[in-house]
Structures are given as structure tokens and as C-alpha cells.
Amino acid sequence: MTAKPFWEQVGISFVQHYYHQFDSDRSLLGALYLDSSCLSWEGEQCRGKVAIVEKLLKLPFRKIAHSITAQDHQPTPDGCILSVVVGQLKADDDQIIGFHQTFILKSIDESWFRRKCCVDDTQRLAFLVPLQGNRSMWTSIA
């Protein structure tokens, strides 16, 4: 079996850590962002790790559990890693809903495995909505 490329190893490691931390204690996610990082959550943007953590802590649920169904990682020309995640989440007693999230990861101190951070993060929820003729499709809420 061939080893995965380093960018996949880094991306998979980051995703596992991020969602474990998000589900257990969102207040600690600031360690994964820089002061210059940006977050777009359902179209609402904020910049800087303090503002990002404040936004994440103000989300209207007490408990959450993510289930990752797919993730893709690839290197960017400027030496970062683009990570795209698709999955489902359950917040409090609400229904399970889909989500997709995109991260741009950057190496700190020239070592991907010692310290990495998220410089950009975009998240959207996906809801199943009815269409005409008893069909349905997934859509993001804008």
C-alpha cells in the first residue's frame, strides 16, 4: 500500500483534531487560527482568532456532534493546503443536517507536523428542501 501524500496526512490530521475540538470545547479552537485568519459562517464573516472564537461560542446550541462523510485535500501553489469537508451534524435535539466546510491550512515554523493553522475557513449548512413533483435536493441556506 502506498503512503498518502503529506498534504493528505496533514489535512486528515487537522480535520480529525478540528471537529473533535469543536464537538468537545469550541473555546479552544483559537489555537488553530491566526490573528489574520478569516471565517465565513453561513455568510457572516469575521477576522482574527479572537473574533472567530467569539463567533463560534455564540452559535445557538449547547452540544454538537459532527460526522465526516468525505474529505479532500490538495496542495496550493503558495504552499498551503486546501481541505474540503462534507458531513452531517447534530446540534442539541435538532434534526441531523448536512454541512460542508472548506479550510486553507498554513504551516507555521516550516513544519506541518509540529504546528499548522487555518488561515481561511468557510462553512455552510445544507438542508433538504422539497422541489416540485415530490422531488428534493440539498441546498445551502444563504
Residue pairs with C-beta under 8 A, 6 or more apart in sequence:
3 9
4 12
5 75
6 112
7 73
7 74
7 75
7 81
8 73
10 73
10 81
10 105
10 112
10 113
10 116
11 71
11 73
11 81
11 83
11 105
12 71
12 73
13 113
14 32
14 81
14 83
14 103
14 105
14 116
14 118
15 68
15 71
15 83
15 85
15 103
17 32
18 29
18 32
18 103
18 118
19 66
19 68
21 28
21 29
21 32
22 29
22 56
22 64
22 66
23 64
23 65
23 66
26 53
26 56
26 57
26 59
27 53
27 57
29 52
29 53
29 56
30 49
30 50
30 52
30 53
32 117
32 118
33 39
33 48
33 49
33 52
33 53
33 117
33 118
33 119
33 121
34 49
34 106
34 117
34 119
35 48
35 49
35 50
36 47
36 48
36 119
37 47
37 48
37 49
37 52
37 117
37 118
37 119
37 120
37 121
38 45
38 46
38 47
38 119
38 120
38 121
39 45
39 46
39 47
39 51
39 52
39 55
39 56
39 120
39 121
39 122
39 123
40 121
40 122
40 123
41 55
41 56
41 59
41 123
42 123
42 124
42 125
42 141
43 142
44 55
46 52
46 54
46 55
52 121
61 91
61 92
61 94
62 92
63 91
63 92
64 89
64 90
64 91
64 92
65 89
65 90
66 87
66 88
66 89
66 99
67 87
67 88
67 89
68 85
68 86
68 87
69 86
69 87
69 88
70 85
70 86
70 87
71 83
71 84
71 85
71 86
72 83
72 84
73 81
73 82
73 83
73 84
74 81
74 82
75 81
75 82
76 82
76 104
79 106
79 107
80 104
80 105
80 106
80 107
80 119
81 104
81 105
82 102
82 103
82 104
82 105
83 102
83 103
83 104
83 105
84 100
84 101
84 102
85 100
85 101
85 102
85 103
86 98
86 99
86 100
87 98
87 99
87 100
88 96
88 97
88 98
88 99
89 96
89 97
89 99
89 125
90 96
90 97
97 125
97 126
97 127
98 125
98 126
98 127
98 128
98 138
99 123
99 124
99 125
99 126
100 123
100 124
100 126
100 140
101 121
101 122
101 123
101 124
102 120
102 121
102 122
102 123
103 118
103 120
103 121
104 118
104 119
104 120
104 121
105 116
105 117
105 118
105 119
106 116
106 117
106 118
106 119
107 115
107 116
108 114
108 115
108 116
108 117
109 115
124 140
124 141
125 140
125 141
126 138
126 139
126 140
127 138
127 139
127 140
127 141
128 136
128 137
128 138
129 136
129 137
129 138
129 139
130 136
131 137
